[in-house]
Amino acid sequence: MSRVYNFSAGPAMIPEEVLRQAQEEMLDWHGLGMSIMEVGHRGPEFQAVLEQVEADMREVLSIPSNYQVLFVAGGASHQFSMVPLNLLSEHNKHADYLETGVWSRKAVIEAKRYGTINVAGQVITENGIHRLPLQPELNLNPKAAYLHYTPNETVDGIEFHWVPQTGKVPLVADMTSSILSHPIDVNQYQLIYAGAQKNIGQAGITVVIVREDLVKEALSFTPILYSYKVHVEHKSVYNTPPTYAIYLAGLVLNWVQRQGGLKVIGERNQRKSKKLYSCIDQLSDFYMNKVAPDCRALMNVVFSLKREDLTEEFLNQAAQAGLANLRGHRAAGGCRASIYNAMPEAGVDCLVEFMKDFAKKNG
Amino acid sequence: MSRVYNFSAGPAMIPEEVLRQAQEEMLDWHGLGMSIMEVGHRGPEFQAVLEQVEADMREVLSIPSNYQVLFVAGGASHQFSMVPLNLLSEHNKHADYLETGVWSRKAVIEAKRYGTINVAGQVITENGIHRLPLQPELNLNPKAAYLHYTPNETVDGIEFHWVPQTGKVPLVADMTSSILSHPIDVNQYQLIYAGAQKNIGQAGITVVIVREDLVKEALSFTPILYSYKVHVEHKSVYNTPPTYAIYLAGLVLNWVQRQGGLKVIGERNQRKSKKLYSCIDQLSDFYMNKVAPDCRALMNVVFSLKREDLTEEFLNQAAQAGLANLRGHRAAGGCRASIYNAMPEAGVDCLVEFMKDFAKKNG
């Protein structure tokens, strides 16, 4: 079968060029007579890959030199533990969290096991429309060890298009579903983490970008591989890291560079999401999105059909038309079009046409 | 370049058939129009892969039904923390460890952070020859929460060819470098774990085989994803697992099945290691192995040159002859031929010929 448009929320679509390169290099990487998957993590070949991936990540995200870039095994859920274990201390076990959806809620639950957590902001629903809290609505603790938030909530399709101001309190962001989707100013954060399976590549690795002054001794009972300090001191190879996932992240970053970097990518993503939200709004008798326009997610367009009983038919017909994985998260129901970087504009155009057509036939 | 014989200790050689299949399926898995890397971990496609990989693991290793098979992100070093965090309790913080090389030593160091560790056995050196302790030489604590050992030490090339008897004390084995190398009786163990990057596939995932009665509440401060109970309850998908690594493990297991299973694989590995050790012993004026014959590793043949100054030349000439990554571990020096399942007998034959030839020219 030819490649389909895959709207999966993650693990998600990977640029075809990247897959083709990985395919080509599978048995013989750079004339070495073996796959990069088969080489030792401390050998010169993989060390060169690791250094280059870090350099490319720094270049693409304009990461200042006083930030460390780490590649940590596992997904963002591991970070839900690592953040409090590393940033809380015996002297300060207070942290602020914005709880704005499924993922930030999970982060709160795990953090509460290690400290006193203040939920400093939540989603506000007015007339059935959901919006994020505004800066003056945040109940910030100026003595918190950090504030954690999730700029984009994939399940709920709701995104901060501004950065919370926390004064001297370090800002920690779970960017799993928003990293590389548009340019950011890393200086506004003290710690950023992102599971790879949306815009970076293969599930099983998380990128952590942390300002050096935040790297210190973790709480005494922290498992050794949950310590940022250990990862920093060993340059992400205290133990064998997920080497192939790191290699693949490098191919994706090179693809981002070839596209023209995050400015071009961000503009393309704006066009993609605008097309979809416009379609939903124009066909408001048929489709619904209940997120306030200025809080709508760039990467995850959540919508439902007014006639809920048509949802299965919609999903089936879409799949037959080569538009796969549009089902909403099991916690949310309805539909969701995840349009990460690898989703071409043509895929969004196809979906818009399909949605118009489906509404016409069933409206 | 054509494929070389890769003696890397891990990440290590992967069967060429497996890489070819992965290559072929990279852009379109089973006619789905996408890579298995790009599908959601809760969708029917990946769930089917996960179930099949577990079934194949159970079939290949004859795992009884009262054992759980888990796929956990990260490597064996994560298990160095997970084992004590899950098997120690407030009532019993005592555990026995056999400390027989680099890896079991690391396991001891981490375990000491959580409990009172009794080193119940160590390597014994007599007349310059290293051997493992015998059963009567073990200093076992009958009240230990468990005994942990490392059947094969990759750095040191030393392997238990028998299973320690611990009475009612649960036996925990780090089989990272020995799993799938020969048949085992899973019933003799209560918990087995193995990082994938030797005989299972891609770095970044660890297989945990645990008898159900050992799965209980972890110590109170255990991060959620370090709890075996959480992994059991969520069937390895509490969060997004390393999906591609799991898929690849499945391809490797199918390859093992096509070879005729672990009996055939084990016999082949015996032939491979015997050829190498015989070569070393026959050329004892030139090569040395200091492990007692009945403790020599099946998978990692460690040796050195009597004329240490020839080591670099040996490694260089070997590499030129397509025999790659024969350098010993940085902690051990010398040479090491890791001859995991994917290393064909022809690769070992080539190495033996090369070693004979090198000894002749330089002896």
Interface residues (C-beta under 8 A of the other chain):
Chain A: M1 S2 R3 V4 N6 S8 A9 G10 P11 A12 M13 I14 E16 L19 R20 A22 Q23 M26 L27 D28 G31 L32 G33 M34 S35 M37 E38 V39 G40 H41 R42 G43 A73 G74 G75 A76 S77 H78 F80 S81 M82 L85 E110 R113 Y114 G195 Q197 Q202 A203 G204 I205 F221 P223 I224 L225 Y226 Y238 N239 T240 P241 P242 T243 Y244 A245 G322 A324 N325 R330
Chain B: M1 S2 R3 V4 N6 S8 A9 G10 P11 A12 M13 I14 E16 L19 R20 A22 Q23 M26 L27 D28 G31 L32 G33 M34 S35 M37 E38 V39 G40 H41 R42 G43 A73 G74 G75 A76 S77 H78 F80 S81 M82 L85 E110 R113 Y114 G195 Q197 Q202 A203 G204 I205 F221 P223 I224 L225 Y226 Y238 N239 T240 P241 P242 T243 Y244 A245 G322 A324 N325 R330
